[in-house]
Amino acid sequence: MDKVRVGVVGVGALGRHHARLYRECEAAELVGVYDRNPETAKAVAAEFQTRVFETPIALADAAEALSVAVPTNLHHETVLPLLQKGRHILVEKPITQTVAQARELVDLAAARRLVLQVGHVERFNPVLECLAQVPGEPLFIEAHRLASYPPPRAGLPPRGTEVSVVLDLMIHDIDVVLSLVNSDIERVDSIGVPVLSPSEDIANARILFRSGCVANLTASRVSQERMRKIRVFKRVAYLSLDYQEQKGELAALSKTGIQRIPVPVHEANALKAELEDFCRCVAEFKQTGQLPEPRVSGRQGLRALEVAEEILRVNSALRLNLTRPTIPSSDAISDLATPPPRAGSV
């Protein structure tokens, strides 16, 4: 089977790994990269022995499939002309910044018979395979995704902060939950607050499905610890899964109480598996003329974004009567840290 000629648009922190891993994919031929920072593009191209292109369209002329790893607010304007040019696209999550933008891309890809895949990389994390070991539908799901605030960038906002933490981090877990629960959504409750950026930096959402399943999701980019965990409760047992460490634990009721069993996980590079799935879909289309469904299609990316947008809408309505707190002075913070005098002291 002929290799798929691929290019990467945006080779910053994440796009660089796309370029690196395409070099390792047997089904891919990395033909070039583009980045709005010429020095970044030049460095990545030199590192992975490929070419620099001056525009995304010029790169598209040389490639048949493209990864797009630019900031979220640039997804729509970057992907649209590439689809119009007839190129298969893997766009990083979320698919776009708004639902209207996402619908336009999904409809265009369908009309042009193009692969449109969304980079919800956790769907390729091997820990999720453990869920098949427990029968039955989920009854309760709890997910925590915590990260520290990203470092500053010259002339740009810190990476990911051009959008809310709901679109930056929580959308990973929204997508996973939607893949696990075969039911429509009954209701969404949420709360989120800005801390260091203009939009939500920490948020919690509670999603009630018509089946009765409840998903409780927490995401923060202002945490001192890093965490990517999910717990899935079913009728007979529950699984606690750690995306970061790629390990899992099964808890089930036994005659002597709750028995906890480590679940073996086959370690794998989730991003590489995602890129291989994209190349497989493009190669299959070239060979058969039939358009395959990627593991995370554009329509699935759109659905996750629809839920994320509803979470943001509910949170916005809740905050209408709230004002952003005044940041206390350093003296006031020092006073808070000073213990009060003991009783009877002068």
Residue pairs with C-beta under 8 A, 6 or more apart in sequence:
1 27
1 283
1 287
2 283
2 286
3 26
3 27
3 28
3 29
4 27
4 28
4 29
4 64
4 65
4 279
4 282
4 283
4 286
5 29
5 31
5 62
5 63
5 64
5 65
6 22
6 28
6 29
6 30
6 31
6 63
6 64
6 65
6 66
6 67
6 279
7 30
7 31
7 32
7 33
7 34
7 53
7 59
7 60
7 62
7 63
7 65
7 66
7 67
8 15
8 18
8 19
8 22
8 30
8 32
8 33
8 34
8 66
8 67
8 69
9 15
9 33
9 34
9 35
9 56
9 59
9 66
9 67
9 68
9 69
9 70
9 78
9 82
10 34
10 35
10 36
10 68
10 69
10 70
10 71
10 78
11 18
11 19
11 33
11 34
11 35
11 40
11 41
11 44
11 69
12 35
12 37
12 40
12 69
12 159
13 159
14 69
14 92
15 33
15 35
15 44
15 67
15 69
15 70
16 44
16 47
17 271
18 67
18 69
18 271
18 275
19 30
19 33
19 44
19 47
19 48
19 50
20 47
20 48
21 269
21 271
21 272
21 275
22 28
22 30
22 67
22 275
23 30
23 48
23 49
24 272
25 272
25 275
25 276
25 279
27 276
27 279
27 280
27 283
28 275
28 279
30 48
30 50
31 50
31 51
31 59
31 62
31 63
32 45
32 50
32 51
32 52
32 53
32 59
32 62
32 63
33 41
33 44
33 45
33 48
33 50
33 51
33 52
33 53
33 59
34 41
34 52
34 53
34 54
34 55
34 56
34 58
34 59
35 41
35 44
36 70
38 52
41 52
42 52
45 51
45 52
51 62
53 59
53 62
56 66
56 78
56 81
56 82
57 81
57 82
57 85
59 66
60 66
60 82
60 85
60 87
63 87
64 87
64 88
64 282
64 286
65 87
65 88
65 89
65 90
65 115
65 278
65 279
65 282
66 82
66 87
66 88
66 89
66 90
67 89
67 90
67 91
67 92
67 119
67 275
67 278
68 75
68 78
68 79
68 82
68 89
68 90
68 91
68 92
69 92
69 119
70 78
70 92
71 156
71 159
71 162
72 92
72 94
72 96
72 97
72 160
72 162
72 163
72 167
72 168
73 97
73 162
73 163
75 91
75 92
75 94
75 95
75 96
75 97
75 101
76 96
76 97
76 98
76 101
76 102
76 104
76 105
79 89
79 91
79 96
79 105
80 104
80 105
80 108
82 89
83 89
83 105
83 108
83 109
83 112
83 114
83 116
84 108
84 112
86 112
86 114
87 114
88 114
88 115
88 116
88 278
88 281
88 282
88 285
89 109
89 114
89 115
89 116
89 117
90 115
90 117
90 118
90 119
90 274
90 275
90 278
91 105
91 116
91 117
91 118
91 119
91 301
92 118
92 119
93 118
93 119
93 120
93 121
93 171
93 172
93 175
93 301
93 304
94 102
94 118
94 163
94 167
94 171
94 301
94 304
94 305
94 308
95 102
95 105
95 106
95 118
95 298
95 301
95 302
95 304
95 305
96 102
96 105
96 305
97 163
97 167
98 305
98 309
99 302
99 305
99 306
99 309
102 298
102 301
102 302
102 305
103 302
105 116
105 298
106 116
106 298
106 299
106 301
106 302
108 114
109 115
109 116
109 298
113 285
113 291
114 291
115 278
115 281
115 282
115 285
115 291
115 292
115 294
116 294
116 297
116 298
117 274
117 277
117 278
117 281
117 294
117 295
117 296
117 297
117 298
118 296
118 297
118 298
118 300
118 301
118 304
119 274
119 296
120 171
120 172
120 175
120 176
120 296
120 300
120 301
120 304
121 172
121 270
121 271
121 274
122 128
122 172
122 173
122 175
122 176
122 228
122 243
122 270
123 175
123 176
123 179
123 274
123 295
123 296
124 268
124 270
124 271
124 273
124 274
124 277
124 295
125 243
125 246
125 270
126 246
126 265
126 266
126 267
126 268
126 270
127 241
127 242
127 243
127 246
127 247
127 248
127 265
128 176
128 241
129 265
129 266
130 239
130 241
130 248
130 250
130 263
130 265
131 180
131 232
131 239
131 241
133 239
133 250
133 263
134 232
134 234
134 236
134 237
134 238
134 239
134 250
135 234
135 236
136 234
136 235
136 236
137 181
137 182
137 211
137 213
137 234
138 180
138 181
138 213
138 232
138 233
138 234
139 212
139 213
139 214
139 233
139 234
139 235
140 213
140 214
140 215
140 216
140 232
140 233
141 177
141 180
141 181
141 213
141 214
141 215
141 216
141 230
141 231
141 232
141 233
142 215
142 216
142 217
142 230
142 231
142 233
143 173
143 176
143 177
143 215
143 216
143 217
143 218
143 229
143 230
143 231
144 218
144 219
144 227
144 228
144 229
144 230
145 169
145 170
145 172
145 173
145 217
145 218
145 219
145 220
145 227
145 228
146 218
146 219
146 220
146 223
146 225
146 226
146 227
146 228
147 169
147 220
147 221
147 223
147 226
148 221
148 222
148 223
148 224
148 226
149 158
149 196
149 201
149 221
149 222
150 158
150 159
150 160
150 161
150 221
151 158
151 159
152 158
153 159
157 197
158 197
160 168
160 169
160 221
161 168
161 196
161 197
161 199
161 201
161 221
163 199
164 192
164 199
164 200
164 203
164 312
165 192
165 199
165 200
165 201
165 202
165 203
165 219
165 220
165 221
166 190
166 192
166 200
166 203
166 205
166 219
166 308
166 311
166 312
166 315
167 305
167 308
167 312
168 219
168 221
169 219
169 220
169 221
170 203
170 205
170 217
170 218
170 219
170 308
170 311
171 304
171 305
171 308
173 217
173 219
173 230
174 205
174 217
174 304
174 307
174 308
174 311
175 296
175 300
175 301
175 304
176 230
177 207
177 215
177 217
178 300
178 303
178 304
178 307
179 300
180 232
181 209
181 211
181 213
181 215
182 211
183 209
183 210
183 211
183 213
184 209
184 210
185 207
185 208
185 209
185 210
185 307
185 310
186 208
186 209
186 210
187 207
187 208
188 205
188 206
188 207
188 208
188 307
188 310
188 311
188 314
189 205
189 206
189 208
189 314
190 203
190 204
190 205
190 206
190 311
190 312
190 314
190 315
190 318
191 203
191 204
191 315
191 318
192 200
192 201
192 202
192 203
192 204
192 311
192 312
192 315
193 200
193 201
193 202
193 203
193 319
194 200
194 201
194 324
195 201
195 202
195 222
196 222
200 312
200 315
201 220
201 221
201 222
202 218
202 219
202 220
202 221
202 222
202 223
203 218
203 219
203 220
203 311
203 315
204 216
204 217
204 218
204 219
205 215
205 216
205 217
205 311
206 214
206 215
206 216
206 217
207 214
207 215
207 216
207 217
207 307
208 214
209 215
226 244
227 244
228 242
228 243
228 244
229 240
229 241
229 242
229 243
229 244
230 240
230 241
230 243
231 238
231 239
231 240
231 241
232 238
232 239
232 241
236 252
236 253
237 250
237 251
237 252
237 253
238 250
238 251
239 248
239 249
239 250
239 251
239 263
240 248
240 249
240 251
241 247
241 248
242 248
246 265
246 267
246 268
247 262
247 263
247 265
248 262
248 263
248 265
249 260
249 261
249 262
249 263
250 260
250 261
250 262
250 263
251 258
251 259
251 260
251 261
252 258
252 259
252 261
253 259
274 295
274 296
277 294
277 295
278 294
280 292
281 292
281 293
281 294
284 290
284 292
285 291
285 292
328 336
